[in-house]
Amino acid sequence: MANYCHECGTATTAPSVSVDVVSKKVKVKRKPSAYNKAYAKNYAKMKKKHPRSSFAALAKKSHTATRKGMK
């Protein structure tokens, strides 16, 4: 829909409301911790050994194995 000038009545194509440009912060990705790397390795090993197990079951076993291995 066209906007009309309030003084002369001609149609304008520019929007009547100005849009402010908002600068976004760049999200910094954190490095994986030693625990996270060990957990990922344990999870991958268990997933290969038990492919049909649920994520919850594998995650619980992987976290337990990782905690025991980190001591």
Secondary structure, 3 states (H helix, E strand, C coil): CCEECCCCCCEECCCCCCCCCCCCCCCCCCCCCHHHHHHHHHHHHHHHHCCCCCHHHHHHHHHHHHHHHHC
